[in-house]
Amino acid sequence: METAIVVFTRDLRLHDNPALHQACQNARQVVPLFVVDPALPAPPNRARFLAESLTDLRHQLRQRQADLIIPPGDLRPASGDHYKVFTPYWRVWRAARWRPHCPAPETIQMPGIEPIGTLPPAATPGASPALAKGGETEGRRRFLAWRTGGTATSTSTSSWPTPTWPATPATGSGWPAPATTPAPTGS
């Protein structure tokens, strides 16, 4: 295959991202894409977390000679209506087994694309100052701190003092990847 487009939605990470892994394995060029949908307003904390996650993703892609493409507007099928495939995919996903871990690619060969688009602003009015920083890099750091017995404090004053990994919006945004977080020995 000449070119593959990888649409980043909730898994805003390079580590253990099967779509990116397959695209890098099977295509000569890969286009990493994220679409900001202005029709879906986000509360301040979510908007800031998303912006930081996208900034981290773009940084990691640039370290691999690629970039994150963020086109203006929204994507729609040729009919002009919205995509209507959630239910069939949900049923297949529910029946699927856990897949093996996919390593992050060392480099990503990308075609020349201009303009690449801009990231949403990270400074979000009304966002909580105690909100954990977004992005895979911060998520992996926090998870490792938690796994080694420390608290997963960030640069803010928040921490996760509980002995179990808490359900957070960060997990839903792709950090850390479930397949990279085995249960501790003896559990």
N, CA and C atoms as an extended XYZ file, in Angstrom:
561
Properties=species:S:1:pos:R:3:atomname:S:1:resname:S:1:resid:I:1 pbc="F F F"
N         0.850       -1.166        0.000 N   MET     1
C         0.000        0.000        0.000 CA  MET     1
C         0.903        1.238        0.000 C   MET     1
N         0.522        2.216       -0.766 N   GLU     2
C         1.322        3.436       -0.874 CA  GLU     2
C         1.176        4.328        0.367 C   GLU     2
N        -0.066        4.709        0.694 N   THR     3
C        -0.292        5.638        1.797 CA  THR     3
C        -1.454        5.156        2.666 C   THR     3
N        -1.270        5.212        3.973 N   ALA     4
C        -2.330        4.878        4.926 CA  ALA     4
C        -2.611        6.111        5.779 C   ALA     4
N        -3.867        6.346        6.083 N   ILE     5
C        -4.270        7.434        6.974 CA  ILE     5
C        -4.672        6.816        8.304 C   ILE     5
N        -4.050        7.285        9.386 N   VAL     6
C        -4.402        6.828       10.728 CA  VAL     6
C        -5.147        7.967       11.419 C   VAL     6
N        -6.433        7.738       11.682 N   VAL     7
C        -7.248        8.752       12.345 CA  VAL     7
C        -7.174        8.500       13.848 C   VAL     7
N        -6.558        9.428       14.558 N   PHE     8
C        -6.491        9.342       16.014 CA  PHE     8
C        -7.813        9.854       16.570 C   PHE     8
N        -8.429        9.054       17.439 N   THR     9
C        -9.681        9.473       18.061 CA  THR     9
C        -9.479        9.519       19.573 C   THR     9
N        -9.588        8.374       20.243 N   ARG    10
C        -9.407        8.341       21.696 CA  ARG    10
C        -8.019        7.851       22.096 C   ARG    10
N        -7.393        7.052       21.275 N   ASP    11
C        -6.061        6.530       21.605 CA  ASP    11
C        -4.996        7.499       21.122 C   ASP    11
N        -4.801        8.561       21.881 N   LEU    12
C        -3.862        9.611       21.493 CA  LEU    12
C        -2.468        9.242       21.983 C   LEU    12
N        -1.944        8.133       21.431 N   ARG    13
C        -0.649        7.619       21.856 CA  ARG    13
C         0.003        6.888       20.699 C   ARG    13
N         1.322        6.694       20.820 N   LEU    14
C         2.067        5.912       19.843 CA  LEU    14
C         2.306        4.497       20.342 C   LEU    14
N         2.529        4.339       21.646 N   HIS    15
C         2.772        3.019       22.219 CA  HIS    15
C         1.478        2.215       22.219 C   HIS    15
N         1.573        0.981       21.767 N   ASP    16
C         0.445        0.055       21.734 CA  ASP    16
C        -0.763        0.647       21.012 C   ASP    16
N        -0.526        1.180       19.819 N   ASN    17
C        -1.597        1.699       18.976 CA  ASN    17
C        -1.674        0.808       17.733 C   ASN    17
N        -2.603       -0.151       17.702 N   PRO    18
C        -2.639       -1.118       16.611 CA  PRO    18
C        -2.854       -0.502       15.234 C   PRO    18
N        -3.670        0.546       15.140 N   ALA    19
C        -3.906        1.165       13.832 CA  ALA    19
C        -2.610        1.758       13.287 C   ALA    19
N        -1.871        2.471       14.126 N   LEU    20
C        -0.605        3.060       13.701 CA  LEU    20
C         0.411        1.970       13.387 C   LEU    20
N         0.462        0.948       14.216 N   HIS    21
C         1.399       -0.158       14.009 CA  HIS    21
C         1.154       -0.821       12.651 C   HIS    21
N        -0.098       -1.147       12.357 N   GLN    22
C        -0.423       -1.794       11.086 CA  GLN    22
C        -0.138       -0.874        9.899 C   GLN    22
N        -0.462        0.396       10.038 N   ALA    23
C        -0.207        1.334        8.949 CA  ALA    23
C         1.287        1.428        8.648 C   ALA    23
N         2.112        1.505        9.698 N   CYS    24
C         3.563        1.595        9.503 CA  CYS    24
C         4.132        0.297        8.926 C   CYS    24
N         3.512       -0.827        9.236 N   GLN    25
C         3.967       -2.119        8.717 CA  GLN    25
C         3.572       -2.332        7.259 C   GLN    25
N         2.414       -1.785        6.851 N   ASN    26
C         1.844       -2.138        5.551 CA  ASN    26
C         1.816       -1.028        4.514 C   ASN    26
N         2.201        0.169        4.872 N   ALA    27
C         2.161        1.277        3.907 CA  ALA    27
C         3.535        1.937        3.812 C   ALA    27
N         3.815        2.489        2.647 N   ARG    28
C         5.083        3.188        2.465 CA  ARG    28
C         5.077        4.524        3.212 C   ARG    28
N         3.918        5.186        3.220 N   GLN    29
C         3.765        6.469        3.904 CA  GLN    29
C         2.542        6.409        4.819 C   GLN    29
N         2.614        7.143        5.925 N   VAL    30
C         1.509        7.172        6.890 CA  VAL    30
C         1.154        8.626        7.177 C   VAL    30
N        -0.135        8.907        7.200 N   VAL    31
C        -0.629       10.248        7.525 CA  VAL    31
C        -1.357       10.179        8.865 C   VAL    31
N        -0.734       10.663        9.961 N   PRO    32
C        -1.419       10.733       11.254 CA  PRO    32
C        -2.401       11.914       11.239 C   PRO    32
N        -3.664       11.659       11.580 N   LEU    33
C        -4.715       12.659       11.435 CA  LEU    33
C        -5.557       12.736       12.699 C   LEU    33
N        -5.890       13.949       13.104 N   PHE    34
C        -6.841       14.170       14.185 CA  PHE    34
C        -7.798       15.256       13.724 C   PHE    34
N        -9.091       15.040       13.933 N   VAL    35
C       -10.095       16.012       13.513 CA  VAL    35
C       -10.725       16.634       14.750 C   VAL    35
N       -10.609       17.953       14.861 N   VAL    36
C       -11.265       18.696       15.935 CA  VAL    36
C       -12.670       19.011       15.442 C   VAL    36
N       -13.666       18.524       16.151 N   ASP    37
C       -15.048       18.762       15.748 CA  ASP    37
C       -15.603       19.934       16.545 C   ASP    37
N       -15.742       21.103       15.913 N   PRO    38
C       -16.244       22.265       16.652 CA  PRO    38
C       -17.699       22.105       17.102 C   PRO    38
N       -18.415       21.129       16.557 N   ALA    39
C       -19.804       20.902       16.968 CA  ALA    39
C       -19.888       20.189       18.307 C   ALA    39
N       -18.752       19.672       18.805 N   LEU    40
C       -18.739       18.983       20.088 CA  LEU    40
C       -17.976       19.822       21.106 C   LEU    40
N       -18.663       20.741       21.781 N   PRO    41
C       -17.959       21.556       22.764 CA  PRO    41
C       -17.496       20.709       23.940 C   PRO    41
N       -16.345       21.049       24.473 N   ALA    42
C       -15.793       20.305       25.603 CA  ALA    42
C       -15.731       21.210       26.829 C   ALA    42
N       -16.011       20.654       28.007 N   PRO    43
C       -15.837       21.431       29.234 CA  PRO    43
C       -14.367       21.835       29.364 C   PRO    43
N       -14.070       22.867       30.154 N   PRO    44
C       -12.696       23.372       30.233 CA  PRO    44
C       -11.635       22.326       30.568 C   PRO    44
N       -11.884       21.462       31.544 N   ASN    45
C       -10.877       20.460       31.911 CA  ASN    45
C       -10.613       19.497       30.764 C   ASN    45
N       -11.663       19.037       30.115 N   ARG    46
C       -11.501       18.113       28.993 CA  ARG    46
C       -10.785       18.807       27.833 C   ARG    46
N       -11.136       20.060       27.558 N   ALA    47
C       -10.500       20.795       26.462 CA  ALA    47
C        -9.002       20.956       26.719 C   ALA    47
N        -8.638       21.310       27.952 N   ARG    48
C        -7.217       21.463       28.267 CA  ARG    48
C        -6.488       20.130       28.178 C   ARG    48
N        -7.086       19.085       28.711 N   PHE    49
C        -6.461       17.765       28.683 CA  PHE    49
C        -6.263       17.296       27.241 C   PHE    49
N        -7.266       17.506       26.402 N   LEU    50
C        -7.158       17.129       24.988 CA  LEU    50
C        -6.050       17.918       24.307 C   LEU    50
N        -6.001       19.216       24.548 N   ALA    51
C        -4.963       20.043       23.927 CA  ALA    51
C        -3.569       19.579       24.342 C   ALA    51
N        -3.377       19.279       25.615 N   GLU    52
C        -2.067       18.800       26.075 CA  GLU    52
C        -1.752       17.425       25.499 C   GLU    52
N        -2.758       16.572       25.385 N   SER    53
C        -2.544       15.244       24.802 CA  SER    53
C        -2.156       15.350       23.333 C   SER    53
N        -2.806       16.230       22.596 N   LEU    54
C        -2.470       16.425       21.180 CA  LEU    54
C        -1.086       17.047       21.015 C   LEU    54
N        -0.727       17.960       21.902 N   THR    55
C         0.607       18.558       21.854 CA  THR    55
C         1.671       17.488       22.075 C   THR    55
N         1.455       16.617       23.051 N   ASP    56
C         2.398       15.531       23.317 CA  ASP    56
C         2.460       14.566       22.137 C   ASP    56
N         1.303       14.228       21.566 N   LEU    57
C         1.273       13.329       20.409 CA  LEU    57
C         2.040       13.933       19.239 C   LEU    57
N         1.814       15.210       18.969 N   ARG    58
C         2.536       15.869       17.871 CA  ARG    58
C         4.048       15.849       18.145 C   ARG    58
N         4.446       16.119       19.378 N   HIS    59
C         5.868       16.106       19.737 CA  HIS    59
C         6.475       14.727       19.490 C   HIS    59
N         5.772       13.673       19.933 N   GLN    60
C         6.279       12.320       19.729 CA  GLN    60
C         6.339       11.958       18.247 C   GLN    60
N         5.351       12.386       17.465 N   LEU    61
C         5.387       12.132       16.025 CA  LEU    61
C         6.559       12.859       15.370 C   LEU    61
N         6.803       14.087       15.777 N   ARG    62
C         7.915       14.851       15.197 CA  ARG    62
C         9.259       14.210       15.528 C   ARG    62
N         9.361       13.548       16.683 N   GLN    63
C        10.586       12.824       17.009 CA  GLN    63
C        10.797       11.639       16.064 C   GLN    63
N         9.748       11.252       15.359 N   ARG    64
C         9.810       10.114       14.431 CA  ARG    64
C         9.684       10.582       12.980 C   ARG    64
N        10.025       11.824       12.704 N   GLN    65
C        10.009       12.418       11.376 CA  GLN    65
C         8.610       12.478       10.757 C   GLN    65
N         7.592       12.631       11.576 N   ALA    66
C         6.217       12.766       11.089 CA  ALA    66
C         5.577       13.954       11.796 C   ALA    66
N         4.298       14.161       11.577 N   ASP    67
C         3.578       15.246       12.235 CA  ASP    67
C         2.117       14.854       12.361 C   ASP    67
N         1.390       15.566       13.174 N   LEU    68
C        -0.033       15.335       13.365 CA  LEU    68
C        -0.784       16.323       12.486 C   LEU    68
N        -1.584       15.812       11.563 N   ILE    69
C        -2.373       16.648       10.670 CA  ILE    69
C        -3.708       16.936       11.336 C   ILE    69
N        -4.063       18.218       11.395 N   ILE    70
C        -5.323       18.633       12.005 CA  ILE    70
C        -6.048       19.515       10.992 C   ILE    70
N        -6.906       18.908       10.152 N   PRO    71
C        -7.599       19.706        9.137 CA  PRO    71
C        -8.673       20.587        9.765 C   PRO    71
N        -8.946       21.715        9.145 N   PRO    72
C       -10.033       22.554        9.663 CA  PRO    72
C       -11.384       21.907        9.375 C   PRO    72
N       -12.361       22.170       10.224 N   GLY    73
C       -13.706       21.645        9.983 CA  GLY    73
C       -13.870       20.216       10.440 C   GLY    73
N       -14.862       19.547        9.876 N   ASP    74
C       -15.128       18.166       10.260 CA  ASP    74
C       -15.127       17.267        9.028 C   ASP    74
N       -14.996       15.979        9.258 N   LEU    75
C       -15.024       15.000        8.182 CA  LEU    75
C       -16.406       14.373        8.120 C   LEU    75
N       -16.912       14.222        6.910 N   ARG    76
C       -18.204       13.580        6.703 CA  ARG    76
C       -18.096       12.643        5.500 C   ARG    76
N       -18.952       11.630        5.460 N   PRO    77
C       -18.941       10.770        4.286 CA  PRO    77
C       -19.439       11.534        3.058 C   PRO    77
N       -19.262       10.970        1.877 N   ALA    78
C       -19.636       11.637        0.636 CA  ALA    78
C       -21.102       12.033        0.603 C   ALA    78
N       -21.959       11.284        1.303 N   SER    79
C       -23.390       11.593        1.324 CA  SER    79
C       -23.681       12.889        2.069 C   SER    79
N       -22.710       13.384        2.846 N   GLY    80
C       -22.905       14.598        3.622 CA  GLY    80
C       -23.498       14.346        4.993 C   GLY    80
N       -23.999       13.127        5.242 N   ASP    81
C       -24.567       12.769        6.531 CA  ASP    81
C       -23.441       12.330        7.464 C   ASP    81
N       -23.760       12.008        8.688 N   HIS    82
C       -22.765       11.515        9.624 CA  HIS    82
C       -22.519       10.033        9.398 C   HIS    82
N       -21.366        9.556        9.849 N   TYR    83
C       -21.069        8.127        9.771 CA  TYR    83
C       -22.004        7.370       10.702 C   TYR    83
N       -22.467        6.215       10.273 N   LYS    84
C       -23.423        5.437       11.059 CA  LYS    84
C       -22.910        4.012       11.204 C   LYS    84
N       -21.742        3.856       11.830 N   VAL    85
C       -21.146        2.527       11.931 CA  VAL    85
C       -20.842        2.128       13.358 C   VAL    85
N       -21.234        2.911       14.336 N   PHE    86
C       -20.849        2.626       15.706 CA  PHE    86
C       -21.352        1.268       16.177 C   PHE    86
N       -22.629        0.987       16.021 N   THR    87
C       -23.199       -0.250       16.568 CA  THR    87
C       -22.540       -1.509       16.025 C   THR    87
N       -22.343       -1.674       14.699 N   PRO    88
C       -21.660       -2.888       14.227 CA  PRO    88
C       -20.239       -3.020       14.784 C   PRO    88
N       -19.507       -1.919       14.848 N   TYR    89
C       -18.153       -1.982       15.393 CA  TYR    89
C       -18.179       -2.314       16.878 C   TYR    89
N       -19.133       -1.757       17.617 N   TRP    90
C       -19.256       -2.028       19.044 CA  TRP    90
C       -19.488       -3.514       19.282 C   TRP    90
N       -20.352       -4.133       18.497 N   ARG    91
C       -20.638       -5.556       18.671 CA  ARG    91
C       -19.392       -6.402       18.427 C   ARG    91
N       -18.652       -6.083       17.386 N   VAL    92
C       -17.423       -6.826       17.094 CA  VAL    92
C       -16.409       -6.604       18.204 C   VAL    92
N       -16.256       -5.366       18.665 N   TRP    93
C       -15.304       -5.063       19.728 CA  TRP    93
C       -15.641       -5.840       20.997 C   TRP    93
N       -16.912       -5.895       21.352 N   ARG    94
C       -17.325       -6.613       22.561 CA  ARG    94
C       -16.985       -8.094       22.495 C   ARG    94
N       -17.012       -8.677       21.297 N   ALA    95
C       -16.746      -10.099       21.132 CA  ALA    95
C       -15.264      -10.403       20.944 C   ALA    95
N       -14.452       -9.392       20.742 N   ALA    96
C       -13.030       -9.602       20.425 CA  ALA    96
C       -12.221       -9.971       21.667 C   ALA    96
N       -11.137      -10.717       21.442 N   ARG    97
C       -10.190      -11.032       22.512 CA  ARG    97
C        -9.143       -9.932       22.587 C   ARG    97
N        -8.417       -9.903       23.704 N   TRP    98
C        -7.322       -8.932       23.833 CA  TRP    98
C        -6.268       -9.246       22.782 C   TRP    98
N        -5.757       -8.248       22.186 N   ARG    99
C        -4.744       -8.398       21.153 CA  ARG    99
C        -3.357       -8.272       21.767 C   ARG    99
N        -2.327       -8.720       21.044 N   PRO   100
C        -0.965       -8.547       21.557 CA  PRO   100
C        -0.541       -7.073       21.510 C   PRO   100
N         0.438       -6.744       22.323 N   HIS   101
C         0.981       -5.389       22.384 CA  HIS   101
C         1.629       -5.009       21.056 C   HIS   101
N         1.445       -3.764       20.618 N   CYS   102
C         2.071       -3.238       19.398 CA  CYS   102
C         3.098       -2.188       19.804 C   CYS   102
N         4.373       -2.358       19.446 N   PRO   103
C         5.374       -1.364       19.829 CA  PRO   103
C         5.189       -0.053       19.074 C   PRO   103
N         5.655        1.028       19.681 N   ALA   104
C         5.636        2.330       19.005 CA  ALA   104
C         6.639        2.291       17.859 C   ALA   104
N         6.296        2.861       16.711 N   PRO   105
C         7.237        2.849       15.593 CA  PRO   105
C         8.454        3.721       15.891 C   PRO   105
N         9.604        3.312       15.373 N   GLU   106
C        10.828        4.112       15.536 CA  GLU   106
C        10.757        5.374       14.685 C   GLU   106
N        10.320        5.226       13.429 N   THR   107
C        10.136        6.364       12.524 CA  THR   107
C         8.830        6.160       11.779 C   THR   107
N         8.292        7.256       11.263 N   ILE   108
C         7.070        7.217       10.476 CA  ILE   108
C         7.339        7.999        9.201 C   ILE   108
N         7.271        7.318        8.064 N   GLN   109
C         7.475        7.965        6.772 CA  GLN   109
C         6.168        8.629        6.373 C   GLN   109
N         6.217        9.934        6.149 N   MET   110
C         4.999       10.691        5.912 CA  MET   110
C         5.126       11.474        4.614 C   MET   110
N         4.047       11.567        3.822 N   PRO   111
C         4.112       12.391        2.618 CA  PRO   111
C         4.107       13.868        2.987 C   PRO   111
N         4.554       14.716        2.067 N   GLY   112
C         4.524       16.154        2.307 CA  GLY   112
C         3.098       16.664        2.310 C   GLY   112
N         2.674       17.274        3.401 N   ILE   113
C         1.314       17.812        3.519 CA  ILE   113
C         1.421       19.216        4.076 C   ILE   113
N         0.789       20.157        3.403 N   GLU   114
C         0.739       21.536        3.873 CA  GLU   114
C        -0.678       22.048        3.735 C   GLU   114
N        -1.213       22.774        4.644 N   PRO   115
C        -0.697       23.032        5.988 CA  PRO   115
C        -1.041       21.863        6.898 C   PRO   115
N        -0.275       21.719        7.958 N   ILE   116
C        -0.516       20.609        8.874 CA  ILE   116
C        -1.613       20.919        9.881 C   ILE   116
N        -1.955       22.168       10.063 N   GLY   117
C        -3.014       22.541       11.000 CA  GLY   117
C        -2.456       22.906       12.359 C   GLY   117
N        -3.310       23.494       13.175 N   THR   118
C        -2.874       23.953       14.493 CA  THR   118
C        -3.546       23.153       15.595 C   THR   118
N        -2.869       23.065       16.711 N   LEU   119
C        -3.405       22.387       17.887 CA  LEU   119
C        -4.400       23.300       18.594 C   LEU   119
N        -5.364       22.733       19.299 N   PRO   120
C        -6.238       23.566       20.131 CA  PRO   120
C        -5.399       24.241       21.221 C   PRO   120
N        -5.827       25.382       21.718 N   PRO   121
C        -5.043       26.049       22.768 CA  PRO   121
C        -5.042       25.253       24.062 C   PRO   121
N        -3.866       25.147       24.685 N   ALA   122
C        -3.752       24.422       25.954 CA  ALA   122
C        -4.274       25.266       27.115 C   ALA   122
N        -4.142       26.574       27.008 N   ALA   123
C        -4.642       27.460       28.058 CA  ALA   123
C        -6.157       27.558       27.903 C   ALA   123
N        -6.885       26.897       28.793 N   THR   124
C        -8.336       26.848       28.707 CA  THR   124
C        -8.943       27.559       29.902 C   THR   124
N        -9.648       28.669       29.668 N   PRO   125
C       -10.279       29.372       30.791 CA  PRO   125
C       -11.230       28.451       31.537 C   PRO   125
N       -11.141       28.474       32.856 N   GLY   126
C       -12.020       27.679       33.692 CA  GLY   126
C       -11.523       26.282       34.002 C   GLY   126
N       -10.382       25.870       33.428 N   ALA   127
C        -9.850       24.536       33.704 CA  ALA   127
C        -9.302       24.479       35.121 C   ALA   127
N        -9.438       23.339       35.746 N   SER   128
C        -8.969       23.144       37.116 CA  SER   128
C        -7.439       23.192       37.168 C   SER   128
N        -6.866       23.945       38.107 N   PRO   129
C        -5.405       23.967       38.227 CA  PRO   129
C        -4.840       22.635       38.732 C   PRO   129
N        -5.685       21.783       39.316 N   ALA   130
C        -5.223       20.501       39.847 CA  ALA   130
C        -5.354       19.367       38.825 C   ALA   130
N        -5.820       19.685       37.642 N   LEU   131
C        -5.998       18.660       36.612 CA  LEU   131
C        -4.650       18.071       36.210 C   LEU   131
N        -4.585       16.738       36.112 N   ALA   132
C        -3.354       16.078       35.668 CA  ALA   132
C        -3.028       16.531       34.254 C   ALA   132
N        -1.752       16.655       33.956 N   LYS   133
C        -1.305       17.066       32.634 CA  LYS   133
C        -1.676       15.991       31.617 C   LYS   133
N        -2.072       16.387       30.425 N   GLY   134
C        -2.458       15.451       29.380 CA  GLY   134
C        -1.267       14.922       28.606 C   GLY   134
N        -1.485       13.830       27.891 N   GLY   135
C        -0.475       13.278       26.998 CA  GLY   135
C         0.062       11.936       27.448 C   GLY   135
N         0.486       11.140       26.465 N   GLU   136
C         1.008        9.804       26.743 CA  GLU   136
C         2.267        9.851       27.598 C   GLU   136
N         3.149       10.801       27.350 N   THR   137
C         4.401       10.880       28.111 CA  THR   137
C         4.122       11.041       29.602 C   THR   137
N         3.234       11.970       29.953 N   GLU   138
C         2.876       12.189       31.360 CA  GLU   138
C         2.133       10.987       31.920 C   GLU   138
N         1.255       10.404       31.146 N   GLY   139
C         0.509        9.235       31.608 CA  GLY   139
C         1.406        8.056       31.913 C   GLY   139
N         2.376        7.798       31.044 N   ARG   140
C         3.309        6.690       31.282 CA  ARG   140
C         4.157        6.974       32.520 C   ARG   140
N         4.569        8.227       32.717 N   ARG   141
C         5.358        8.597       33.902 CA  ARG   141
C         4.542        8.378       35.169 C   ARG   141
N         3.295        8.815       35.157 N   ARG   142
C         2.431        8.672       36.327 CA  ARG   142
C         2.147        7.207       36.617 C   ARG   142
N         1.903        6.419       35.573 N   PHE   143
C         1.614        5.010       35.779 CA  PHE   143
C         2.826        4.298       36.370 C   PHE   143
N         4.018        4.572       35.854 N   LEU   144
C         5.223        3.931       36.388 CA  LEU   144
C         5.456        4.330       37.842 C   LEU   144
N         5.193        5.594       38.172 N   ALA   145
C         5.333        6.036       39.563 CA  ALA   145
C         4.344        5.286       40.454 C   ALA   145
N         3.137        5.120       39.981 N   TRP   146
C         2.126        4.399       40.756 CA  TRP   146
C         2.515        2.931       40.917 C   TRP   146
N         2.977        2.291       39.833 N   ARG   147
C         3.340        0.868       39.872 CA  ARG   147
C         4.536        0.590       40.777 C   ARG   147
N         5.440        1.549       40.905 N   THR   148
C         6.625        1.323       41.732 CA  THR   148
C         6.391        1.732       43.188 C   THR   148
N         5.142        2.000       43.539 N   GLY   149
C         4.809        2.225       44.934 CA  GLY   149
C         4.733        3.666       45.363 C   GLY   149
N         5.072        4.581       44.487 N   GLY   150
C         4.964        5.997       44.838 CA  GLY   150
C         3.587        6.504       44.487 C   GLY   150
N         3.374        7.761       44.727 N   THR   151
C         2.127        8.360       44.266 CA  THR   151
C         2.405        8.959       42.910 C   THR   151
N         1.394        9.030       42.118 N   ALA   152
C         1.554        9.512       40.739 CA  ALA   152
C         1.316       11.003       40.669 C   ALA   152
N         2.072       11.767       41.424 N   THR   153
C         1.864       13.202       41.431 CA  THR   153
C         2.374       13.813       40.148 C   THR   153
N         1.752       14.887       39.766 N   SER   154
C         2.183       15.619       38.586 CA  SER   154
C         2.788       16.929       39.065 C   SER   154
N         2.961       17.836       38.131 N   THR   155
C         3.494       19.140       38.508 CA  THR   155
C         2.450       19.932       39.283 C   THR   155
N         1.204       19.475       39.269 N   SER   156
C         0.175       20.148       40.053 CA  SER   156
C         0.173       19.568       41.469 C   SER   156
N        -0.790       19.984       42.268 N   THR   157
C        -0.860       19.511       43.648 CA  THR   157
C        -1.662       18.227       43.774 C   THR   157
N        -2.188       17.701       42.654 N   SER   158
C        -3.016       16.492       42.749 CA  SER   158
C        -2.153       15.249       42.831 C   SER   158
N        -2.707       14.205       43.406 N   SER   159
C        -2.032       12.914       43.427 CA  SER   159
C        -3.092       11.837       43.471 C   SER   159
N        -2.655       10.615       43.246 N   TRP   160
C        -3.559        9.480       43.312 CA  TRP   160
C        -3.128        8.630       44.489 C   TRP   160
N        -3.653        8.858       45.674 N   PRO   161
C        -3.183        8.130       46.844 CA  PRO   161
C        -3.750        6.717       46.966 C   PRO   161
N        -4.665        6.326       46.106 N   THR   162
C        -5.290        5.018       46.255 CA  THR   162
C        -4.370        3.913       45.753 C   THR   162
N        -4.504        2.689       46.291 N   PRO   163
C        -3.652        1.579       45.866 CA  PRO   163
C        -4.081        0.968       44.539 C   PRO   163
N        -5.182        1.419       43.974 N   THR   164
C        -5.623        0.892       42.682 CA  THR   164
C        -5.541        1.996       41.637 C   THR   164
N        -5.344        1.573       40.378 N   TRP   165
C        -5.273        2.557       39.288 CA  TRP   165
C        -6.661        3.147       39.114 C   TRP   165
N        -6.810        4.457       39.277 N   PRO   166
C        -8.133        5.058       39.227 CA  PRO   166
C        -8.655        5.173       37.798 C   PRO   166
N        -9.950        5.120       37.665 N   ALA   167
C       -10.570        5.362       36.366 CA  ALA   167
C       -10.541        6.864       36.136 C   ALA   167
N        -9.874        7.285       35.105 N   THR   168
C        -9.725        8.709       34.822 CA  THR   168
C        -9.986        8.975       33.355 C   THR   168
N       -10.216       10.231       32.987 N   PRO   169
C       -10.352       10.545       31.573 CA  PRO   169
C        -9.057       10.257       30.818 C   PRO   169
N        -7.947       10.223       31.532 N   ALA   170
C        -6.667        9.940       30.891 CA  ALA   170
C        -6.646        8.549       30.284 C   ALA   170
N        -7.196        7.573       30.993 N   THR   171
C        -7.222        6.212       30.472 CA  THR   171
C        -8.039        6.171       29.194 C   THR   171
N        -9.138        6.868       29.148 N   GLY   172
C        -9.956        6.918       27.948 CA  GLY   172
C        -9.309        7.671       26.808 C   GLY   172
N        -8.351        8.527       27.116 N   SER   173
C        -7.666        9.284       26.072 CA  SER   173
C        -6.379        8.613       25.628 C   SER   173
N        -6.139        7.423       26.106 N   GLY   174
C        -5.036        6.665       25.557 CA  GLY   174
C        -3.812        6.511       26.409 C   GLY   174
N        -3.798        6.958       27.663 N   TRP   175
C        -2.601        6.707       28.461 CA  TRP   175
C        -2.977        6.128       29.799 C   TRP   175
N        -2.287        5.173       30.236 N   PRO   176
C        -1.446        4.277       29.443 CA  PRO   176
C        -2.315        3.251       28.716 C   PRO   176
N        -1.748        2.592       27.737 N   ALA   177
C        -2.493        1.609       26.962 CA  ALA   177
C        -2.825        0.407       27.838 C   ALA   177
N        -4.057       -0.087       27.795 N   PRO   178
C        -4.421       -1.236       28.629 CA  PRO   178
C        -3.508       -2.440       28.432 C   PRO   178
N        -3.082       -2.701       27.216 N   ALA   179
C        -2.235       -3.881       26.958 CA  ALA   179
C        -0.826       -3.714       27.521 C   ALA   179
N        -0.456       -2.508       27.933 N   THR   180
C         0.871       -2.293       28.489 CA  THR   180
C         0.847       -2.176       29.999 C   THR   180
N        -0.307       -2.484       30.612 N   THR   181
C        -0.445       -2.343       32.064 CA  THR   181
C        -0.842       -3.668       32.693 C   THR   181
N         0.054       -4.665       32.691 N   PRO   182
C        -0.290       -5.946       33.307 CA  PRO   182
C        -0.488       -5.787       34.806 C   PRO   182
N        -1.233       -6.712       35.360 N   ALA   183
C        -1.462       -6.701       36.801 CA  ALA   183
C        -0.155       -6.938       37.530 C   ALA   183
N         0.029       -6.332       38.707 N   PRO   184
C         1.243       -6.565       39.486 CA  PRO   184
C         1.391       -8.053       39.838 C   PRO   184
N         2.600       -8.487       40.025 N   THR   185
C         2.873       -9.879       40.371 CA  THR   185
C         2.147      -10.232       41.655 C   THR   185
N         1.519      -11.399       41.665 N   GLY   186
C         0.823      -11.874       42.848 CA  GLY   186
C        -0.613      -11.465       42.921 C   GLY   186
N        -1.124      -10.753       41.919 N   SER   187
C        -2.535      -10.347       41.975 CA  SER   187
C        -3.346      -11.137       40.991 C   SER   187
